Amino acid sequence: MKKVARRSVGGTTTRKTNMRISEVIGNVTLSKCHPSLEAARWLLAVPLTAEGLSGDETGRGEPYIVYDEIGAGDDCLIAVSDGAEASAPFYPEVKPIDAYNAAILDTIDI
């Protein structure tokens, strides 16, 4: 589950979001897609909790689809931005995505 913290900046409440760490378990093939999405791949990934990162199967969430432009492969650990923040790297261009691979993770210290 994604943790969301609220903080006040100049009297306005803002939303601070965290990225999910996920493991790539496959890819998705589309027969048709939005023209703005043709240069990337779609990955199938599972979000991991601290337990999942330690190898415990109960720490693995439900698989979801992630937009990937940086080339993550199967079994890679990735940092995923999701929700409205997923399309932020493309601003002002509009891309109809809900989860974006922001980084391929080499190591994680727990």
DRENVO-733393 format. One record per residue: x, y, z of N, C-alpha, C in turn; residue in three letters. Coordinates in nm, 3 decimals. Each point is the difference from the previous one (the first is absolute). Layout:
{n.px = X | n.py = Y | n.pz = Z | ca.px = X | ca.py = Y | ca.pz = Z | c.px = X | c.py = Y | c.pz = Z | code = Ala}
...
END
This chain:
{n.px = 0.084 | n.py = -0.117 | n.pz = 0.000 | ca.px = -0.084 | ca.py = 0.117 | ca.pz = 0.000 | c.px = 0.089 | c.py = 0.124 | c.pz = 0.000 | code = Met}
{n.px = -0.035 | n.py = 0.098 | n.pz = -0.079 | ca.px = 0.077 | ca.py = 0.122 | ca.pz = -0.013 | c.px = -0.025 | c.py = 0.091 | c.pz = 0.119 | code = Lys}
{n.px = 0.107 | n.py = 0.052 | n.pz = 0.060 | ca.px = -0.013 | ca.py = 0.090 | ca.pz = 0.113 | c.px = -0.007 | c.py = 0.144 | c.pz = -0.051 | code = Lys}
{n.px = -0.091 | n.py = 0.076 | n.pz = 0.055 | ca.px = -0.014 | ca.py = 0.141 | ca.pz = -0.039 | c.px = 0.006 | c.py = 0.084 | c.pz = 0.126 | code = Val}
{n.px = 0.090 | n.py = 0.096 | n.pz = 0.000 | ca.px = 0.012 | ca.py = 0.091 | ca.pz = 0.114 | c.px = -0.047 | c.py = 0.138 | c.pz = -0.044 | code = Ala}
{n.px = -0.059 | n.py = 0.072 | n.pz = 0.089 | ca.px = -0.042 | ca.py = 0.136 | ca.pz = -0.031 | c.px = 0.086 | c.py = 0.097 | c.pz = 0.078 | code = Arg}
{n.px = 0.036 | n.py = 0.109 | n.pz = -0.065 | ca.px = 0.079 | ca.py = 0.103 | ca.pz = 0.068 | c.px = -0.049 | c.py = 0.136 | c.pz = -0.044 | code = Arg}
{n.px = 0.023 | n.py = 0.099 | n.pz = 0.083 | ca.px = -0.045 | ca.py = 0.135 | ca.pz = -0.030 | c.px = 0.117 | c.py = 0.082 | c.pz = -0.054 | code = Ser}
{n.px = -0.023 | n.py = 0.064 | n.pz = -0.115 | ca.px = 0.101 | ca.py = 0.086 | ca.pz = -0.061 | c.px = -0.065 | c.py = 0.135 | c.pz = -0.023 | code = Val}
{n.px = 0.046 | n.py = 0.102 | n.pz = 0.070 | ca.px = -0.056 | ca.py = 0.134 | ca.pz = -0.018 | c.px = -0.149 | c.py = 0.007 | c.pz = 0.026 | code = Gly}
{n.px = -0.049 | n.py = -0.079 | n.pz = 0.096 | ca.px = -0.141 | ca.py = 0.002 | ca.pz = 0.033 | c.px = -0.085 | c.py = -0.091 | c.pz = -0.087 | code = Gly}
{n.px = 0.061 | n.py = -0.063 | n.pz = -0.102 | ca.px = -0.073 | ca.py = -0.089 | ca.pz = -0.088 | c.px = 0.041 | c.py = -0.144 | c.pz = 0.028 | code = Thr}
{n.px = -0.095 | n.py = -0.089 | n.pz = 0.008 | ca.px = 0.031 | ca.py = -0.141 | ca.pz = 0.022 | c.px = 0.034 | c.py = -0.063 | c.pz = -0.133 | code = Thr}
{n.px = 0.116 | n.py = -0.066 | n.pz = -0.006 | ca.px = 0.042 | ca.py = -0.070 | ca.pz = -0.121 | c.px = 0.008 | c.py = -0.149 | c.pz = 0.028 | code = Thr}
{n.px = 0.006 | n.py = -0.077 | n.pz = -0.104 | ca.px = 0.004 | ca.py = -0.145 | ca.pz = 0.013 | c.px = 0.139 | c.py = -0.048 | c.pz = -0.039 | code = Arg}
{n.px = 0.065 | n.py = -0.072 | n.pz = 0.088 | ca.px = 0.132 | ca.py = -0.056 | ca.pz = -0.028 | c.px = -0.019 | c.py = -0.148 | c.pz = -0.029 | code = Lys}
{n.px = 0.049 | n.py = -0.046 | n.pz = -0.113 | ca.px = -0.018 | ca.py = -0.140 | ca.pz = -0.036 | c.px = 0.134 | c.py = -0.072 | c.pz = -0.004 | code = Thr}
{n.px = -0.005 | n.py = -0.129 | n.pz = 0.018 | ca.px = 0.117 | ca.py = -0.086 | ca.pz = -0.007 | c.px = -0.010 | c.py = -0.088 | c.pz = -0.123 | code = Asn}
{n.px = 0.115 | n.py = -0.043 | n.pz = -0.048 | ca.px = 0.001 | ca.py = -0.095 | ca.pz = -0.111 | c.px = -0.013 | c.py = -0.141 | c.pz = 0.055 | code = Met}
{n.px = -0.051 | n.py = -0.088 | n.pz = -0.082 | ca.px = -0.007 | ca.py = -0.142 | ca.pz = 0.035 | c.px = 0.123 | c.py = -0.070 | c.pz = -0.057 | code = Arg}
{n.px = 0.053 | n.py = -0.093 | n.pz = 0.074 | ca.px = 0.103 | ca.py = -0.088 | ca.pz = -0.055 | c.px = -0.073 | c.py = -0.124 | c.pz = -0.049 | code = Ile}
{n.px = 0.027 | n.py = -0.036 | n.pz = -0.126 | ca.px = -0.070 | ca.py = -0.113 | ca.pz = -0.060 | c.px = 0.099 | c.py = -0.090 | c.pz = -0.073 | code = Ser}
{n.px = -0.041 | n.py = -0.124 | n.pz = -0.021 | ca.px = 0.080 | ca.py = -0.095 | ca.pz = -0.076 | c.px = -0.069 | c.py = -0.027 | c.pz = -0.132 | code = Glu}
{n.px = 0.077 | n.py = 0.006 | n.pz = -0.109 | ca.px = -0.055 | ca.py = -0.028 | ca.pz = -0.132 | c.px = -0.015 | c.py = -0.151 | c.pz = -0.015 | code = Val}
{n.px = -0.121 | n.py = -0.044 | n.pz = -0.038 | ca.px = -0.024 | ca.py = -0.143 | ca.pz = -0.017 | c.px = -0.037 | c.py = -0.036 | c.pz = -0.144 | code = Ile}
{n.px = -0.008 | n.py = 0.099 | n.pz = -0.088 | ca.px = -0.033 | ca.py = -0.027 | ca.pz = -0.140 | c.px = -0.027 | c.py = 0.128 | c.pz = -0.076 | code = Gly}
{n.px = -0.045 | n.py = -0.014 | n.pz = -0.123 | ca.px = -0.037 | ca.py = 0.118 | ca.pz = -0.078 | c.px = -0.136 | c.py = -0.021 | c.pz = -0.064 | code = Asn}
{n.px = -0.055 | n.py = 0.107 | n.pz = -0.054 | ca.px = -0.133 | ca.py = -0.002 | ca.pz = -0.059 | c.px = 0.015 | c.py = 0.041 | c.pz = -0.145 | code = Val}
{n.px = -0.069 | n.py = -0.071 | n.pz = -0.089 | ca.px = 0.002 | ca.py = 0.034 | ca.pz = -0.142 | c.px = -0.135 | c.py = 0.060 | c.pz = -0.037 | code = Thr}
{n.px = 0.004 | n.py = 0.115 | n.pz = -0.066 | ca.px = -0.122 | ca.py = 0.067 | ca.pz = -0.042 | c.px = -0.015 | c.py = -0.011 | c.pz = -0.152 | code = Leu}
{n.px = -0.120 | n.py = -0.021 | n.pz = -0.046 | ca.px = -0.023 | ca.py = -0.001 | ca.pz = -0.144 | c.px = -0.025 | c.py = 0.143 | c.pz = -0.050 | code = Ser}
{n.px = -0.048 | n.py = 0.086 | n.pz = 0.087 | ca.px = -0.023 | ca.py = 0.141 | ca.pz = -0.032 | c.px = 0.029 | c.py = 0.081 | c.pz = 0.124 | code = Lys}
{n.px = 0.054 | n.py = 0.121 | n.pz = -0.017 | ca.px = 0.021 | ca.py = 0.087 | ca.pz = 0.115 | c.px = -0.011 | c.py = 0.146 | c.pz = -0.042 | code = Cys}
{n.px = -0.010 | n.py = 0.086 | n.pz = 0.099 | ca.px = -0.005 | ca.py = 0.144 | ca.pz = -0.023 | c.px = 0.129 | c.py = 0.042 | c.pz = -0.070 | code = His}
{n.px = -0.005 | n.py = 0.087 | n.pz = -0.102 | ca.px = 0.120 | ca.py = 0.039 | ca.pz = -0.074 | c.px = 0.114 | c.py = 0.055 | c.pz = 0.088 | code = Pro}
{n.px = -0.031 | n.py = 0.062 | n.pz = 0.112 | ca.px = 0.105 | ca.py = 0.056 | ca.pz = 0.086 | c.px = 0.075 | c.py = -0.108 | c.pz = 0.079 | code = Ser}
{n.px = -0.046 | n.py = -0.124 | n.pz = -0.008 | ca.px = 0.060 | ca.py = -0.108 | ca.pz = 0.079 | c.px = 0.076 | c.py = -0.102 | c.pz = -0.084 | code = Leu}
{n.px = 0.021 | n.py = 0.028 | n.pz = -0.128 | ca.px = 0.059 | ca.py = -0.099 | ca.pz = -0.090 | c.px = 0.147 | c.py = -0.029 | c.pz = 0.024 | code = Glu}
{n.px = 0.075 | n.py = 0.087 | n.pz = 0.063 | ca.px = 0.145 | ca.py = -0.019 | ca.pz = 0.013 | c.px = 0.042 | c.py = -0.076 | c.pz = 0.126 | code = Ala}
{n.px = -0.092 | n.py = -0.049 | n.pz = 0.077 | ca.px = 0.036 | ca.py = -0.063 | ca.pz = 0.127 | c.px = -0.059 | c.py = -0.140 | c.pz = 0.011 | code = Ala}
{n.px = 0.032 | n.py = -0.066 | n.pz = 0.110 | ca.px = -0.050 | ca.py = -0.134 | ca.pz = 0.029 | c.px = -0.095 | c.py = 0.006 | c.pz = 0.120 | code = Arg}
{n.px = -0.079 | n.py = -0.103 | n.pz = 0.012 | ca.px = -0.089 | ca.py = -0.017 | ca.pz = 0.115 | c.px = 0.048 | c.py = -0.120 | c.pz = 0.077 | code = Trp}
{n.px = 0.021 | n.py = 0.018 | n.pz = 0.129 | ca.px = 0.049 | ca.py = -0.107 | ca.pz = 0.086 | c.px = -0.110 | c.py = -0.049 | c.pz = 0.094 | code = Leu}
{n.px = 0.009 | n.py = -0.126 | n.pz = 0.037 | ca.px = -0.085 | ca.py = -0.055 | ca.pz = 0.104 | c.px = 0.089 | c.py = -0.009 | c.pz = 0.124 | code = Leu}
{n.px = -0.042 | n.py = 0.065 | n.pz = 0.108 | ca.px = 0.082 | ca.py = 0.007 | ca.pz = 0.121 | c.px = -0.084 | c.py = -0.026 | c.pz = 0.123 | code = Ala}
{n.px = 0.068 | n.py = -0.044 | n.pz = 0.107 | ca.px = -0.067 | ca.py = -0.017 | ca.pz = 0.129 | c.px = 0.065 | c.py = 0.093 | c.pz = 0.101 | code = Val}
{n.px = -0.081 | n.py = 0.075 | n.pz = 0.076 | ca.px = 0.056 | ca.py = 0.085 | ca.pz = 0.104 | c.px = 0.052 | c.py = -0.085 | c.pz = 0.116 | code = Pro}
{n.px = 0.110 | n.py = 0.046 | n.pz = 0.061 | ca.px = 0.061 | ca.py = -0.074 | ca.pz = 0.110 | c.px = 0.002 | c.py = 0.084 | c.pz = 0.127 | code = Leu}
{n.px = -0.034 | n.py = -0.063 | n.pz = 0.111 | ca.px = 0.017 | ca.py = 0.063 | ca.pz = 0.132 | c.px = 0.141 | c.py = -0.034 | c.pz = 0.047 | code = Thr}
{n.px = 0.036 | n.py = 0.043 | n.pz = 0.120 | ca.px = 0.131 | ca.py = -0.035 | ca.pz = 0.057 | c.px = 0.013 | c.py = -0.151 | c.pz = 0.010 | code = Ala}
{n.px = -0.110 | n.py = -0.068 | n.pz = 0.034 | ca.px = 0.002 | ca.py = -0.146 | ca.pz = 0.009 | c.px = 0.025 | c.py = -0.062 | c.pz = -0.137 | code = Glu}
{n.px = -0.064 | n.py = 0.055 | n.pz = -0.102 | ca.px = 0.019 | ca.py = -0.050 | ca.pz = -0.136 | c.px = 0.142 | c.py = 0.020 | c.pz = -0.049 | code = Gly}
{n.px = 0.062 | n.py = 0.112 | n.pz = 0.038 | ca.px = 0.140 | ca.py = 0.025 | ca.pz = -0.036 | c.px = 0.093 | c.py = -0.099 | c.pz = 0.068 | code = Leu}
{n.px = -0.042 | n.py = -0.054 | n.pz = 0.115 | ca.px = 0.079 | ca.py = -0.098 | ca.pz = 0.073 | c.px = -0.025 | c.py = -0.142 | c.pz = -0.049 | code = Ser}
{n.px = -0.087 | n.py = -0.017 | n.pz = -0.099 | ca.px = -0.026 | ca.py = -0.132 | ca.pz = -0.056 | c.px = -0.126 | c.py = -0.068 | c.pz = 0.048 | code = Gly}
{n.px = -0.076 | n.py = 0.065 | n.pz = 0.089 | ca.px = -0.124 | ca.py = -0.058 | ca.pz = 0.052 | c.px = -0.112 | c.py = 0.019 | c.pz = -0.102 | code = Asp}
{n.px = -0.062 | n.py = -0.110 | n.pz = -0.043 | ca.px = -0.107 | ca.py = 0.004 | ca.pz = -0.100 | c.px = -0.121 | c.py = 0.082 | c.pz = 0.045 | code = Glu}
{n.px = -0.023 | n.py = 0.011 | n.pz = 0.131 | ca.px = -0.116 | ca.py = 0.076 | ca.pz = 0.048 | c.px = 0.020 | c.py = 0.150 | c.pz = -0.020 | code = Thr}
{n.px = 0.122 | n.py = 0.043 | n.pz = -0.032 | ca.px = 0.028 | ca.py = 0.142 | ca.pz = -0.022 | c.px = -0.010 | c.py = 0.041 | c.pz = -0.146 | code = Gly}
{n.px = -0.065 | n.py = -0.083 | n.pz = -0.082 | ca.px = -0.019 | ca.py = 0.030 | ca.pz = -0.142 | c.px = -0.146 | c.py = 0.036 | c.pz = -0.024 | code = Arg}
{n.px = -0.024 | n.py = 0.113 | n.pz = -0.065 | ca.px = -0.136 | ca.py = 0.044 | ca.pz = -0.027 | c.px = -0.056 | c.py = -0.056 | c.pz = -0.130 | code = Gly}
{n.px = -0.114 | n.py = 0.053 | n.pz = -0.041 | ca.px = -0.065 | ca.py = -0.040 | ca.pz = -0.125 | c.px = 0.075 | c.py = 0.061 | c.pz = -0.119 | code = Glu}
{n.px = 0.020 | n.py = -0.075 | n.pz = -0.108 | ca.px = 0.069 | ca.py = 0.054 | ca.pz = -0.119 | c.px = -0.075 | c.py = 0.118 | c.pz = -0.060 | code = Pro}
{n.px = 0.075 | n.py = 0.092 | n.pz = -0.056 | ca.px = -0.057 | ca.py = 0.114 | ca.pz = -0.070 | c.px = 0.089 | c.py = 0.037 | c.pz = -0.119 | code = Tyr}
{n.px = -0.051 | n.py = 0.084 | n.pz = -0.089 | ca.px = 0.069 | ca.py = 0.036 | ca.pz = -0.124 | c.px = 0.075 | c.py = 0.132 | c.pz = 0.020 | code = Ile}
{n.px = 0.125 | n.py = 0.004 | n.pz = -0.049 | ca.px = 0.087 | ca.py = 0.117 | ca.pz = 0.017 | c.px = 0.054 | c.py = 0.043 | c.pz = -0.136 | code = Val}
{n.px = -0.005 | n.py = 0.129 | n.pz = -0.030 | ca.px = 0.058 | ca.py = 0.057 | ca.pz = -0.121 | c.px = 0.150 | c.py = 0.014 | c.pz = 0.019 | code = Tyr}
{n.px = 0.080 | n.py = -0.048 | n.pz = -0.097 | ca.px = 0.145 | ca.py = -0.003 | ca.pz = 0.015 | c.px = 0.070 | c.py = 0.053 | c.pz = -0.125 | code = Asp}
{n.px = 0.081 | n.py = 0.104 | n.pz = 0.017 | ca.px = 0.081 | ca.py = 0.055 | ca.pz = -0.109 | c.px = 0.149 | c.py = -0.026 | c.pz = 0.020 | code = Glu}
{n.px = 0.038 | n.py = -0.060 | n.pz = 0.113 | ca.px = 0.143 | ca.py = -0.013 | ca.pz = 0.029 | c.px = 0.053 | c.py = -0.142 | c.pz = -0.013 | code = Ile}
{n.px = -0.085 | n.py = -0.096 | n.pz = -0.033 | ca.px = 0.047 | ca.py = -0.132 | ca.pz = -0.034 | c.px = 0.019 | c.py = -0.100 | c.pz = 0.111 | code = Gly}
{n.px = -0.086 | n.py = -0.001 | n.pz = 0.099 | ca.px = 0.009 | ca.py = -0.100 | ca.pz = 0.107 | c.px = -0.038 | c.py = -0.137 | c.pz = -0.055 | code = Ala}
{n.px = 0.068 | n.py = -0.103 | n.pz = 0.047 | ca.px = -0.028 | ca.py = -0.135 | ca.pz = -0.044 | c.px = -0.061 | c.py = -0.083 | c.pz = 0.110 | code = Gly}
{n.px = -0.030 | n.py = -0.125 | n.pz = -0.032 | ca.px = -0.057 | ca.py = -0.091 | ca.pz = 0.099 | c.px = 0.091 | c.py = -0.011 | c.pz = 0.122 | code = Asp}
{n.px = -0.061 | n.py = -0.009 | n.pz = 0.116 | ca.px = 0.066 | ca.py = -0.013 | ca.pz = 0.130 | c.px = 0.070 | c.py = 0.128 | c.pz = 0.048 | code = Asp}
{n.px = -0.006 | n.py = 0.109 | n.pz = -0.076 | ca.px = 0.059 | ca.py = 0.128 | ca.pz = 0.045 | c.px = -0.086 | c.py = 0.058 | c.pz = 0.111 | code = Cys}
{n.px = 0.065 | n.py = 0.069 | n.pz = 0.092 | ca.px = -0.072 | ca.py = 0.080 | ca.pz = 0.099 | c.px = -0.008 | c.py = 0.140 | c.pz = -0.055 | code = Leu}
{n.px = -0.119 | n.py = 0.060 | n.pz = 0.005 | ca.px = -0.021 | ca.py = 0.132 | ca.pz = -0.056 | c.px = -0.070 | c.py = 0.090 | c.pz = 0.101 | code = Ile}
{n.px = 0.018 | n.py = 0.132 | n.pz = -0.017 | ca.px = -0.071 | ca.py = 0.100 | ca.pz = 0.081 | c.px = -0.115 | c.py = 0.052 | c.pz = -0.086 | code = Ala}
{n.px = -0.122 | n.py = -0.012 | n.pz = 0.050 | ca.px = -0.119 | ca.py = 0.034 | ca.pz = -0.078 | c.px = -0.074 | c.py = 0.117 | c.pz = 0.063 | code = Val}
{n.px = -0.027 | n.py = 0.099 | n.pz = -0.082 | ca.px = -0.086 | ca.py = 0.112 | ca.pz = 0.038 | c.px = -0.138 | c.py = -0.034 | c.pz = -0.055 | code = Ser}
{n.px = -0.105 | n.py = 0.013 | n.pz = 0.081 | ca.px = -0.131 | ca.py = -0.034 | ca.pz = -0.052 | c.px = -0.103 | c.py = 0.108 | c.pz = 0.031 | code = Asp}
{n.px = -0.117 | n.py = -0.016 | n.pz = -0.056 | ca.px = -0.106 | ca.py = 0.099 | ca.pz = 0.015 | c.px = 0.028 | c.py = 0.121 | c.pz = -0.087 | code = Gly}
{n.px = -0.049 | n.py = 0.115 | n.pz = 0.041 | ca.px = 0.017 | ca.py = 0.123 | ca.pz = -0.079 | c.px = 0.147 | c.py = 0.036 | c.pz = -0.019 | code = Ala}
{n.px = 0.085 | n.py = -0.036 | n.pz = 0.096 | ca.px = 0.142 | ca.py = 0.031 | ca.pz = -0.008 | c.px = 0.069 | c.py = -0.077 | c.pz = -0.113 | code = Glu}
{n.px = -0.057 | n.py = -0.109 | n.pz = -0.047 | ca.px = 0.061 | ca.py = -0.081 | ca.pz = -0.105 | c.px = 0.016 | c.py = 0.078 | c.pz = -0.130 | code = Ala}
{n.px = -0.090 | n.py = 0.090 | n.pz = -0.029 | ca.px = 0.009 | ca.py = 0.076 | ca.pz = -0.125 | c.px = 0.079 | c.py = 0.130 | c.pz = 0.016 | code = Ser}
{n.px = 0.042 | n.py = 0.035 | n.pz = 0.121 | ca.px = 0.073 | ca.py = 0.125 | ca.pz = 0.024 | c.px = 0.130 | c.py = 0.013 | c.pz = -0.078 | code = Ala}
{n.px = 0.080 | n.py = -0.107 | n.pz = -0.019 | ca.px = 0.125 | ca.py = 0.017 | ca.pz = -0.075 | c.px = -0.020 | c.py = 0.044 | c.pz = -0.145 | code = Pro}
{n.px = -0.120 | n.py = -0.014 | n.pz = -0.053 | ca.px = -0.026 | ca.py = 0.032 | ca.pz = -0.139 | c.px = -0.062 | c.py = 0.138 | c.pz = -0.020 | code = Phe}
{n.px = -0.027 | n.py = 0.072 | n.pz = 0.108 | ca.px = -0.066 | ca.py = 0.129 | ca.pz = -0.009 | c.px = 0.080 | c.py = 0.093 | c.pz = -0.091 | code = Tyr}
{n.px = -0.056 | n.py = 0.075 | n.pz = -0.089 | ca.px = -0.143 | ca.py = 0.026 | ca.pz = -0.022 | c.px = -0.068 | c.py = -0.100 | c.pz = -0.093 | code = Pro}
{n.px = 0.076 | n.py = -0.096 | n.pz = -0.056 | ca.px = -0.062 | ca.py = -0.103 | ca.pz = -0.084 | c.px = -0.090 | c.py = -0.087 | c.pz = 0.088 | code = Glu}
{n.px = -0.110 | n.py = -0.044 | n.pz = -0.055 | ca.px = -0.094 | ca.py = -0.083 | ca.pz = 0.074 | c.px = 0.017 | c.py = -0.146 | c.pz = -0.044 | code = Val}
{n.px = 0.022 | n.py = -0.088 | n.pz = 0.096 | ca.px = 0.008 | ca.py = -0.144 | ca.pz = -0.027 | c.px = -0.099 | c.py = -0.070 | c.pz = 0.090 | code = Lys}
{n.px = -0.082 | n.py = -0.087 | n.pz = -0.056 | ca.px = -0.103 | ca.py = -0.070 | ca.pz = 0.080 | c.px = 0.059 | c.py = -0.120 | c.pz = 0.075 | code = Pro}
{n.px = 0.079 | n.py = 0.027 | n.pz = 0.106 | ca.px = 0.060 | ca.py = -0.108 | ca.pz = 0.077 | c.px = -0.032 | c.py = 0.016 | c.pz = 0.148 | code = Ile}
{n.px = 0.007 | n.py = -0.111 | n.pz = 0.072 | ca.px = -0.030 | ca.py = 0.001 | ca.pz = 0.143 | c.px = 0.117 | c.py = -0.048 | c.pz = 0.085 | code = Asp}
{n.px = 0.102 | n.py = -0.063 | n.pz = -0.063 | ca.px = 0.119 | ca.py = -0.045 | ca.pz = 0.073 | c.px = 0.120 | c.py = 0.013 | c.pz = -0.092 | code = Ala}
{n.px = 0.108 | n.py = 0.062 | n.pz = 0.049 | ca.px = 0.117 | ca.py = 0.033 | ca.pz = -0.080 | c.px = 0.126 | c.py = -0.052 | c.pz = 0.067 | code = Tyr}
{n.px = 0.085 | n.py = -0.070 | n.pz = -0.075 | ca.px = 0.127 | ca.py = -0.048 | ca.pz = 0.052 | c.px = 0.098 | c.py = 0.118 | c.pz = 0.002 | code = Asn}
{n.px = 0.034 | n.py = 0.048 | n.pz = 0.118 | ca.px = 0.088 | ca.py = 0.116 | ca.pz = 0.014 | c.px = 0.146 | c.py = -0.039 | c.pz = 0.014 | code = Ala}
{n.px = 0.030 | n.py = -0.125 | n.pz = 0.041 | ca.px = 0.139 | ca.py = -0.041 | ca.pz = 0.021 | c.px = 0.011 | c.py = -0.152 | c.pz = 0.006 | code = Ala}
{n.px = 0.115 | n.py = -0.048 | n.pz = -0.047 | ca.px = 0.037 | ca.py = -0.140 | ca.pz = 0.020 | c.px = 0.093 | c.py = -0.001 | c.pz = 0.121 | code = Ile}
{n.px = -0.031 | n.py = -0.081 | n.pz = 0.099 | ca.px = 0.075 | ca.py = 0.000 | ca.pz = 0.127 | c.px = 0.107 | c.py = -0.109 | c.pz = -0.001 | code = Leu}
{n.px = 0.125 | n.py = 0.040 | n.pz = 0.023 | ca.px = 0.109 | ca.py = -0.097 | ca.pz = 0.006 | c.px = 0.009 | c.py = -0.067 | c.pz = 0.136 | code = Asp}
{n.px = -0.008 | n.py = 0.079 | n.pz = 0.106 | ca.px = 0.007 | ca.py = -0.053 | ca.pz = 0.136 | c.px = -0.100 | c.py = 0.072 | c.pz = 0.089 | code = Thr}
{n.px = -0.044 | n.py = -0.070 | n.pz = 0.103 | ca.px = -0.090 | ca.py = 0.057 | ca.pz = 0.100 | c.px = 0.050 | c.py = -0.040 | c.pz = 0.138 | code = Ile}
{n.px = 0.019 | n.py = 0.097 | n.pz = 0.088 | ca.px = 0.038 | ca.py = -0.027 | ca.pz = 0.137 | c.px = -0.124 | c.py = 0.013 | c.pz = 0.087 | code = Asp}
{n.px = -0.033 | n.py = -0.104 | n.pz = 0.074 | ca.px = -0.119 | ca.py = 0.003 | ca.pz = 0.086 | c.px = 0.044 | c.py = 0.018 | c.pz = 0.145 | code = Ile}
END
